[in-house]
């Protein structure tokens, strides 16, 4: 579920070459999700990382993310051993 959401958003990303020959990528539908790097591949990787971080912040804060829904059983608690 998360992978398909992330991949679908990454497929909407737009990229451009900046005057200093670095790359800038953004997902316009998601405010604040952008990255820049020296190569296109590095920019894509960085953009995916930014998107994943953005998504975790939204989910943790309880904000609604269009196109994504979660259902949690609040009675179950998970602990790290």
C-alpha positions as CSV (number, residue, x, y, z in Angstrom):
1,X,0.0,0.0,0.0
2,X,2.7,2.5,1.0
3,X,5.0,1.5,-1.9
4,X,2.2,2.0,-4.5
5,X,1.3,5.4,-3.0
6,X,5.0,6.5,-3.0
7,X,5.5,5.2,-6.6
8,X,2.4,6.8,-7.9
9,X,3.5,10.2,-6.4
10,X,7.0,9.8,-7.8
11,X,5.6,9.2,-11.2
12,X,4.1,12.7,-11.1
13,X,7.4,14.4,-10.2
14,X,8.8,17.0,-12.5
15,X,12.5,17.7,-12.9
16,X,14.6,20.5,-14.4
17,X,18.2,21.3,-14.8
18,X,19.3,24.4,-12.9
19,X,21.8,27.0,-14.1
20,X,24.6,25.4,-12.1
21,X,23.9,22.1,-13.9
22,X,22.3,20.5,-10.9
23,X,18.9,18.9,-10.9
24,X,15.7,20.0,-9.1
25,X,12.7,17.7,-8.7
26,X,9.4,18.3,-7.1
27,X,6.0,16.8,-6.6
28,X,3.7,19.8,-7.1
29,X,0.7,18.2,-5.6
30,X,2.5,17.8,-2.3
31,X,3.6,21.1,-0.9
32,X,7.2,21.0,0.4
33,X,8.2,17.8,-1.4
34,X,11.2,18.7,-3.4
35,X,14.9,17.9,-3.8
36,X,18.0,18.9,-5.6
37,X,21.2,17.0,-6.4
38,X,24.1,17.0,-8.8
39,X,22.7,14.1,-10.9
40,X,19.2,13.1,-12.0
41,X,19.4,9.7,-10.3
42,X,20.6,11.3,-7.0
43,X,17.8,13.8,-7.3
44,X,15.2,11.0,-7.7
45,X,16.6,9.1,-4.7
46,X,16.6,12.3,-2.6
47,X,13.0,13.1,-3.7
48,X,11.9,9.6,-2.7
49,X,13.5,10.1,0.7
50,X,11.8,13.5,1.2
51,X,8.5,12.0,0.2
52,X,8.8,9.2,2.7
53,X,9.8,11.6,5.5
54,X,6.9,13.9,4.5
55,X,4.5,11.0,4.6
56,X,5.7,9.8,8.0
57,X,5.3,13.3,9.5
58,X,1.8,13.6,8.1
59,X,0.7,10.2,9.4
60,X,2.3,10.7,12.8
61,X,0.6,14.1,13.3
62,X,-2.8,12.6,12.2
63,X,-3.1,14.7,9.1
64,X,-5.2,13.3,6.3
65,X,-3.2,12.4,3.1
66,X,-5.4,12.3,0.0
67,X,-5.2,8.9,-1.6
68,X,-4.0,7.1,1.5
69,X,-5.9,5.7,4.4
70,X,-4.9,3.7,7.5
71,X,-6.9,1.7,10.0
72,X,-5.2,1.0,13.3
73,X,-6.5,-1.2,16.2
74,X,-5.7,1.1,19.1
75,X,-6.2,-1.8,21.6
76,X,-3.0,-3.5,20.3
77,X,0.3,-2.2,21.4
78,X,3.6,-3.1,19.9
79,X,6.8,-3.0,21.8
80,X,10.4,-3.3,20.7
81,X,12.0,-6.3,22.5
